[in-house]
């Protein structure tokens, strides 16, 4: 499952590089779901941060801020691997 989660992040990165931010957001969402299932706080933080960046580029600053705050919490979770 880690492979699928990492692949989803990489797909999101490719779509971001192409300027396809809505598609990138969806790919990062898949990664976030997978990392959450794996209880991987670092992966959750990475996917959530990237979701926030995609939303920021789409102009949705309120939702971007929410994802970035969630990413910060996930990255500082003492139970994160």
One Martini backbone bead per residue (centre of mass of N, CA, C, O) as a GRO file, in nm:
protein
   81
    1UNK     BB    1   0.054   0.066  -0.015
    2UNK     BB    2   0.295   0.257  -0.029
    3UNK     BB    3   0.326   0.258  -0.333
    4UNK     BB    4   0.051   0.391  -0.396
    5UNK     BB    5   0.094   0.648  -0.232
    6UNK     BB    6   0.353   0.741  -0.380
    7UNK     BB    7   0.228   0.745  -0.663
    8UNK     BB    8   0.017   0.964  -0.602
    9UNK     BB    9   0.219   1.185  -0.539
   10UNK     BB   10   0.367   1.176  -0.813
   11UNK     BB   11   0.120   1.244  -0.980
   12UNK     BB   12   0.068   1.516  -0.848
   13UNK     BB   13   0.341   1.639  -0.928
   14UNK     BB   14   0.301   1.621  -1.233
   15UNK     BB   15   0.039   1.789  -1.244
   16UNK     BB   16   0.161   2.042  -1.126
   17UNK     BB   17   0.379   2.086  -1.347
   18UNK     BB   18   0.126   2.111  -1.564
   19UNK     BB   19  -0.114   2.282  -1.415
   20UNK     BB   20  -0.308   2.041  -1.281
   21UNK     BB   21  -0.452   2.104  -0.988
   22UNK     BB   22  -0.711   1.935  -0.961
   23UNK     BB   23  -0.573   1.663  -1.021
   24UNK     BB   24  -0.366   1.682  -0.799
   25UNK     BB   25  -0.558   1.694  -0.562
   26UNK     BB   26  -0.676   1.411  -0.608
   27UNK     BB   27  -0.413   1.251  -0.579
   28UNK     BB   28  -0.351   1.349  -0.289
   29UNK     BB   29  -0.611   1.230  -0.168
   30UNK     BB   30  -0.535   0.939  -0.211
   31UNK     BB   31  -0.279   0.948  -0.043
   32UNK     BB   32  -0.408   1.033   0.223
   33UNK     BB   33  -0.584   0.784   0.257
   34UNK     BB   34  -0.354   0.577   0.259
   35UNK     BB   35  -0.185   0.699   0.492
   36UNK     BB   36  -0.413   0.677   0.699
   37UNK     BB   37  -0.440   0.368   0.689
   38UNK     BB   38  -0.121   0.347   0.776
   39UNK     BB   39  -0.049   0.559   0.995
   40UNK     BB   40   0.112   0.803   0.828
   41UNK     BB   41   0.207   1.111   0.918
   42UNK     BB   42   0.412   1.196   0.703
   43UNK     BB   43   0.237   1.130   0.456
   44UNK     BB   44   0.001   1.309   0.539
   45UNK     BB   45   0.158   1.573   0.537
   46UNK     BB   46   0.246   1.567   0.243
   47UNK     BB   47  -0.033   1.546   0.111
   48UNK     BB   48  -0.164   1.791   0.253
   49UNK     BB   49   0.033   2.003   0.154
   50UNK     BB   50  -0.020   1.956  -0.149
   51UNK     BB   51  -0.317   2.026  -0.137
   52UNK     BB   52  -0.276   2.318  -0.045
   53UNK     BB   53  -0.113   2.410  -0.290
   54UNK     BB   54  -0.325   2.350  -0.505
   55UNK     BB   55  -0.544   2.536  -0.384
   56UNK     BB   56  -0.384   2.795  -0.399
   57UNK     BB   57  -0.357   2.787  -0.715
   58UNK     BB   58  -0.686   2.794  -0.733
   59UNK     BB   59  -0.780   3.014  -0.493
   60UNK     BB   60  -0.833   2.830  -0.222
   61UNK     BB   61  -0.743   2.955   0.077
   62UNK     BB   62  -0.914   2.823   0.298
   63UNK     BB   63  -0.860   2.523   0.227
   64UNK     BB   64  -0.556   2.543   0.225
   65UNK     BB   65  -0.523   2.612   0.522
   66UNK     BB   66  -0.651   2.355   0.636
   67UNK     BB   67  -0.446   2.154   0.513
   68UNK     BB   68  -0.190   2.281   0.637
   69UNK     BB   69  -0.272   2.241   0.930
   70UNK     BB   70  -0.303   1.934   0.918
   71UNK     BB   71  -0.010   1.882   0.833
   72UNK     BB   72   0.118   1.993   1.088
   73UNK     BB   73  -0.008   1.795   1.282
   74UNK     BB   74   0.097   1.533   1.149
   75UNK     BB   75   0.410   1.617   1.171
   76UNK     BB   76   0.378   1.640   1.514
   77UNK     BB   77   0.312   1.358   1.571
   78UNK     BB   78   0.434   1.131   1.802
   79UNK     BB   79   0.324   0.869   1.619
   80UNK     BB   80   0.499   0.916   1.400
   81UNK     BB   81   0.740   0.753   1.198
   0.00000   0.00000   0.00000
